[in-house]
């Protein structure tokens, strides 16, 4: 493995981390928006359960 391959793997790792960070920020902001909307609209219990599962998945990953 030469220096170019090491540099390429290093850059791919940065791209992977950047995509993960953007996805996590997006999922968190969507979760907060949906929580606010569910409280404003007095959502059904089923909707609150689905929203809770979505928020837990966004928080876990």
MOPAC internal coordinates of N, CA, C and O (Angstrom, degrees):
PM7 1SCF
backbone

  N    0.0000 0     0.00 0     0.00 0    0    0    0
  C    1.4432 1     0.00 0     0.00 0    1    0    0
  C    1.5325 1   107.99 1     0.00 0    2    1    0
  O    1.2310 1   121.11 1   -57.45 1    3    2    1
  N    1.3141 1   115.49 1   122.55 1    3    2    1
  C    1.4614 1   118.57 1  -179.39 1    5    3    2
  C    1.5280 1   110.95 1   -95.13 1    6    5    3
  O    1.2310 1   120.91 1     2.20 1    7    6    5
  N    1.3319 1   115.87 1  -177.80 1    7    6    5
  C    1.4657 1   120.39 1  -174.45 1    9    7    6
  C    1.5226 1   111.97 1   -65.57 1   10    9    7
  O    1.2310 1   120.19 1   145.34 1   11   10    9
  N    1.3257 1   117.25 1   -34.66 1   11   10    9
  C    1.4630 1   120.18 1  -178.61 1   13   11   10
  C    1.5255 1   111.40 1   -65.05 1   14   13   11
  O    1.2310 1   119.94 1   139.07 1   15   14   13
  N    1.3251 1   117.71 1   -40.93 1   15   14   13
  C    1.4679 1   120.88 1   178.55 1   17   15   14
  C    1.5277 1   111.27 1   -66.54 1   18   17   15
  O    1.2310 1   120.43 1   140.52 1   19   18   17
  N    1.3119 1   116.77 1   -39.48 1   19   18   17
  C    1.4602 1   120.18 1   177.16 1   21   19   18
  C    1.5210 1   110.21 1   -63.83 1   22   21   19
  O    1.2310 1   120.11 1   136.70 1   23   22   21
  N    1.3245 1   117.39 1   -43.30 1   23   22   21
  C    1.4573 1   122.12 1   178.93 1   25   23   22
  C    1.5231 1   111.01 1   -64.22 1   26   25   23
  O    1.2310 1   120.36 1   141.14 1   27   26   25
  N    1.3187 1   116.92 1   -38.86 1   27   26   25
  C    1.4624 1   120.75 1   179.33 1   29   27   26
  C    1.5295 1   111.09 1   -66.79 1   30   29   27
  O    1.2310 1   119.61 1   137.10 1   31   30   29
  N    1.3156 1   118.35 1   -42.90 1   31   30   29
  C    1.4640 1   121.78 1   177.41 1   33   31   30
  C    1.5302 1   110.08 1   -64.45 1   34   33   31
  O    1.2310 1   120.16 1   140.74 1   35   34   33
  N    1.3145 1   117.30 1   -39.26 1   35   34   33
  C    1.4590 1   122.51 1   178.13 1   37   35   34
  C    1.5283 1   110.66 1   -61.43 1   38   37   35
  O    1.2310 1   120.21 1   136.15 1   39   38   37
  N    1.3309 1   117.20 1   -43.85 1   39   38   37
  C    1.4636 1   120.90 1   178.53 1   41   39   38
  C    1.5244 1   112.03 1   -68.89 1   42   41   39
  O    1.2310 1   119.53 1   142.67 1   43   42   41
  N    1.3147 1   118.51 1   -37.33 1   43   42   41
  C    1.4615 1   121.07 1   176.54 1   45   43   42
  C    1.5230 1   111.28 1   -63.66 1   46   45   43
  O    1.2310 1   120.42 1   145.40 1   47   46   45
  N    1.3225 1   116.81 1   -34.60 1   47   46   45
  C    1.4579 1   120.11 1   176.50 1   49   47   46
  C    1.5263 1   110.85 1   -65.60 1   50   49   47
  O    1.2310 1   119.96 1   140.22 1   51   50   49
  N    1.3338 1   117.68 1   -39.78 1   51   50   49
  C    1.4607 1   120.84 1   176.95 1   53   51   50
  C    1.5261 1   111.17 1   -64.35 1   54   53   51
  O    1.2310 1   119.99 1   139.64 1   55   54   53
  N    1.3227 1   117.63 1   -40.36 1   55   54   53
  C    1.4675 1   121.25 1   178.62 1   57   55   54
  C    1.5233 1   110.04 1   -64.60 1   58   57   55
  O    1.2310 1   120.36 1   137.58 1   59   58   57
  N    1.3187 1   116.92 1   -42.42 1   59   58   57
  C    1.4622 1   121.29 1   178.31 1   61   59   58
  C    1.5255 1   110.94 1   -60.98 1   62   61   59
  O    1.2310 1   120.09 1   135.86 1   63   62   61
  N    1.3238 1   117.44 1   -44.14 1   63   62   61
  C    1.4656 1   121.06 1   179.20 1   65   63   62
  C    1.5272 1   110.92 1   -65.88 1   66   65   63
  O    1.2310 1   119.88 1   142.82 1   67   66   65
  N    1.3127 1   117.84 1   -37.18 1   67   66   65
  C    1.4635 1   120.91 1   179.90 1   69   67   66
  C    1.5270 1   111.19 1   -66.95 1   70   69   67
  O    1.2310 1   119.98 1   137.54 1   71   70   69
  N    1.3157 1   117.65 1   -42.46 1   71   70   69
  C    1.4698 1   120.95 1   179.04 1   73   71   70
  C    1.5214 1   109.92 1   -65.23 1   74   73   71
  O    1.2310 1   119.88 1   138.75 1   75   74   73
  N    1.3143 1   117.83 1   -41.25 1   75   74   73
  C    1.4632 1   121.43 1   178.55 1   77   75   74
  C    1.5305 1   110.69 1   -63.07 1   78   77   75
  O    1.2310 1   120.20 1   137.54 1   79   78   77
  N    1.3238 1   117.23 1   -42.46 1   79   78   77
  C    1.4603 1   120.89 1  -179.68 1   81   79   78
  C    1.5206 1   111.50 1   -65.22 1   82   81   79
  O    1.2310 1   120.28 1   137.36 1   83   82   81
  N    1.3116 1   117.06 1   -42.64 1   83   82   81
  C    1.4712 1   120.87 1   178.47 1   85   83   82
  C    1.5250 1   110.12 1   -63.81 1   86   85   83
  O    1.2310 1   120.01 1   136.76 1   87   86   85
  N    1.3117 1   117.58 1   -43.24 1   87   86   85
  C    1.4640 1   120.95 1   179.26 1   89   87   86
  C    1.5222 1   110.99 1   -64.30 1   90   89   87
  O    1.2310 1   119.89 1   140.00 1   91   90   89
  N    1.3087 1   117.82 1   -40.00 1   91   90   89
  C    1.4631 1   121.04 1  -179.57 1   93   91   90
  C    1.5324 1   111.12 1   -67.55 1   94   93   91
  O    1.2310 1   119.98 1   138.63 1   95   94   93
  N    1.3127 1   117.64 1   -41.37 1   95   94   93
  C    1.4694 1   121.13 1   177.32 1   97   95   94
  C    1.5231 1   110.17 1   -64.63 1   98   97   95
  O    1.2310 1   120.21 1   138.28 1   99   98   97
  N    1.3136 1   117.20 1   -41.72 1   99   98   97
  C    1.4594 1   121.22 1   178.95 1  101   99   98
  C    1.5274 1   111.13 1   -63.93 1  102  101   99
  O    1.2310 1   120.11 1   133.61 1  103  102  101
  N    1.3244 1   117.40 1   -46.39 1  103  102  101
  C    1.4656 1   120.72 1  -179.71 1  105  103  102
  C    1.5272 1   111.24 1   -64.18 1  106  105  103
  O    1.2310 1   119.98 1   141.62 1  107  106  105
  N    1.3252 1   117.65 1   -38.38 1  107  106  105
  C    1.4638 1   120.84 1   178.77 1  109  107  106
  C    1.5181 1   111.27 1   -66.60 1  110  109  107
  O    1.2310 1   120.34 1   136.89 1  111  110  109
  N    1.3266 1   116.95 1   -43.11 1  111  110  109
  C    1.4627 1   119.50 1   179.54 1  113  111  110
  C    1.5267 1   111.21 1   -66.72 1  114  113  111
  O    1.2310 1   119.96 1   141.52 1  115  114  113
  N    1.3194 1   117.68 1   -38.48 1  115  114  113
  C    1.4706 1   120.54 1   176.03 1  117  115  114
  C    1.5268 1   110.42 1   -64.71 1  118  117  115
  O    1.2310 1   120.17 1   140.88 1  119  118  117
  N    1.3111 1   117.29 1   -39.12 1  119  118  117
  C    1.4633 1   120.76 1   179.40 1  121  119  118
  C    1.5258 1   110.74 1   -63.43 1  122  121  119
  O    1.2310 1   120.04 1   134.26 1  123  122  121
  N    1.3268 1   117.53 1   -45.74 1  123  122  121
  C    1.4646 1   119.98 1   178.43 1  125  123  122
  C    1.5266 1   111.57 1   -64.26 1  126  125  123
  O    1.2310 1   120.25 1   140.85 1  127  126  125
  N    1.3286 1   117.12 1   -39.15 1  127  126  125
  C    1.4623 1   120.10 1   177.65 1  129  127  126
  C    1.5316 1   110.71 1   -63.21 1  130  129  127
  O    1.2310 1   120.25 1   135.44 1  131  130  129
  N    1.3137 1   117.13 1   -44.56 1  131  130  129
  C    1.4625 1   120.23 1  -179.45 1  133  131  130
  C    1.5280 1   111.76 1   -67.01 1  134  133  131
  O    1.2310 1   119.79 1   145.36 1  135  134  133
  N    1.3194 1   118.01 1   -34.64 1  135  134  133
  C    1.4623 1   120.59 1   175.98 1  137  135  134
  C    1.5261 1   109.91 1   -63.18 1  138  137  135
  O    1.2310 1   120.74 1   135.15 1  139  138  137
  N    1.3270 1   116.20 1   -44.85 1  139  138  137
  C    1.4657 1   119.93 1   179.97 1  141  139  138
  C    1.5200 1   111.14 1   -63.38 1  142  141  139
  O    1.2310 1   120.32 1   136.76 1  143  142  141
  N    1.3278 1   116.99 1   -43.24 1  143  142  141
  C    1.4647 1   120.56 1  -179.76 1  145  143  142
  C    1.5282 1   112.01 1   -67.20 1  146  145  143
  O    1.2310 1   120.30 1   143.21 1  147  146  145
  N    1.3243 1   117.03 1   -36.79 1  147  146  145
  C    1.4685 1   118.72 1   179.83 1  149  147  146
  C    1.5181 1   111.05 1   -67.24 1  150  149  147
  O    1.2310 1   120.19 1   146.38 1  151  150  149
  N    1.3317 1   117.24 1   -33.62 1  151  150  149
  C    1.4667 1   119.75 1   177.14 1  153  151  150
  C    1.5241 1   111.02 1   -73.22 1  154  153  151
  O    1.2310 1   119.69 1   144.59 1  155  154  153
  N    1.3338 1   118.19 1   -35.41 1  155  154  153
  C    1.4613 1   121.44 1   179.28 1  157  155  154
  C    1.5273 1   111.57 1   -68.09 1  158  157  155
  O    1.2310 1   120.61 1   140.93 1  159  158  157
  N    1.3269 1   116.45 1   -39.07 1  159  158  157
  C    1.4625 1   120.65 1  -174.10 1  161  159  158
  C    1.5253 1   113.42 1   -94.25 1  162  161  159
  O    1.2310 1   119.98 1  -179.21 1  163  162  161
  N    1.3277 1   117.64 1     0.79 1  163  162  161
  C    1.4618 1   121.25 1  -174.52 1  165  163  162
  C    1.5312 1   110.94 1    50.24 1  166  165  163
  O    1.2310 1   121.45 1  -113.99 1  167  166  165
  N    1.3051 1   114.84 1    66.01 1  167  166  165
  C    1.4564 1   121.55 1  -174.85 1  169  167  166
  C    1.5289 1   111.35 1   -64.29 1  170  169  167
  O    1.2310 1   121.75 1   -22.17 1  171  170  169
  N    1.3194 1   114.25 1   157.83 1  171  170  169
  C    1.4520 1   121.25 1   177.33 1  173  171  170
  C    1.5262 1   110.56 1   -67.92 1  174  173  171
  O    1.2310 1   121.03 1   -17.06 1  175  174  173
  N    1.3128 1   115.63 1   162.94 1  175  174  173
  C    1.4590 1   120.52 1  -179.22 1  177  175  174
  C    1.5266 1   111.19 1   -62.84 1  178  177  175
  O    1.2310 1   120.69 1   140.80 1  179  178  177
  N    1.3320 1   116.29 1   -39.20 1  179  178  177
  C    1.4622 1   119.69 1   178.40 1  181  179  178
  C    1.5247 1   111.08 1   -61.56 1  182  181  179
  O    1.2310 1   120.73 1   138.73 1  183  182  181
  N    1.3130 1   116.21 1   -41.27 1  183  182  181
  C    1.4723 1   120.12 1   179.21 1  185  183  182
  C    1.5243 1   110.82 1   -65.48 1  186  185  183
  O    1.2310 1   120.57 1   142.82 1  187  186  185
  N    1.3208 1   116.51 1   -37.18 1  187  186  185
  C    1.4633 1   119.80 1   178.00 1  189  187  186
  C    1.5254 1   111.64 1   -67.17 1  190  189  187
  O    1.2310 1   120.36 1   143.89 1  191  190  189
  N    1.3234 1   116.92 1   -36.11 1  191  190  189
  C    1.4664 1   120.38 1   177.87 1  193  191  190
  C    1.5284 1   110.22 1   -66.60 1  194  193  191
  O    1.2310 1   120.69 1   135.20 1  195  194  193
  N    1.3293 1   116.28 1   -44.80 1  195  194  193
  C    1.4753 1   119.86 1   178.85 1  197  195  194
  C    1.5210 1   110.43 1   -63.86 1  198  197  195
  O    1.2310 1   120.33 1   139.42 1  199  198  197
  N    1.3274 1   116.97 1   -40.58 1  199  198  197
  C    1.4558 1   121.10 1   177.86 1  201  199  198
  C    1.5276 1   111.29 1   -64.29 1  202  201  199
  O    1.2310 1   120.19 1   140.91 1  203  202  201
  N    1.3160 1   117.24 1   -39.09 1  203  202  201
  C    1.4628 1   120.51 1   177.82 1  205  203  202
  C    1.5225 1   111.22 1   -64.14 1  206  205  203
  O    1.2310 1   120.64 1   138.78 1  207  206  205
  N    1.3221 1   116.39 1   -41.22 1  207  206  205
  C    1.4719 1   119.77 1   177.75 1  209  207  206
  C    1.5221 1   110.64 1   -64.45 1  210  209  207
  O    1.2310 1   120.35 1   138.01 1  211  210  209
  N    1.3372 1   116.93 1   -41.99 1  211  210  209
  C    1.4674 1   120.51 1   177.63 1  213  211  210
  C    1.5255 1   111.09 1   -61.64 1  214  213  211
  O    1.2310 1   120.22 1   135.71 1  215  214  213
  N    1.3437 1   117.18 1   -44.29 1  215  214  213
  C    1.4580 1   120.62 1  -179.61 1  217  215  214
  C    1.5263 1   111.59 1   -65.30 1  218  217  215
  O    1.2310 1   120.54 1   141.34 1  219  218  217
  N    1.3296 1   116.57 1   -38.66 1  219  218  217
  C    1.4586 1   119.31 1   177.82 1  221  219  218
  C    1.5322 1   111.31 1   -65.64 1  222  221  219
  O    1.2310 1   120.54 1   141.13 1  223  222  221
  N    1.3215 1   116.57 1   -38.87 1  223  222  221
  C    1.4760 1   119.37 1   177.50 1  225  223  222
  C    1.5206 1   110.88 1   -66.19 1  226  225  223
  O    1.2310 1   120.36 1   138.68 1  227  226  225
  N    1.3377 1   116.92 1   -41.32 1  227  226  225
  C    1.4622 1   119.83 1   178.91 1  229  227  226
  C    1.5250 1   110.53 1   -64.94 1  230  229  227
  O    1.2310 1   120.28 1   143.14 1  231  230  229
  N    1.3282 1   117.08 1   -36.86 1  231  230  229
  C    1.4558 1   120.96 1  -179.34 1  233  231  230
  C    1.5319 1   110.93 1   -75.12 1  234  233  231
  O    1.2310 1   120.21 1   142.92 1  235  234  233
  N    1.3222 1   117.20 1   -37.08 1  235  234  233
  C    1.4637 1   120.29 1  -177.19 1  237  235  234
  C    1.5247 1   111.77 1   -70.19 1  238  237  235
  O    1.2310 1   120.55 1   137.66 1  239  238  237
  N    1.3230 1   116.56 1   -42.34 1  239  238  237
  C    1.4587 1   119.86 1  -176.71 1  241  239  238
  C    1.5049 1   109.88 1   -89.56 1  242  241  239
  O    1.2310 1   120.10 1   180.00 1  243  242  241

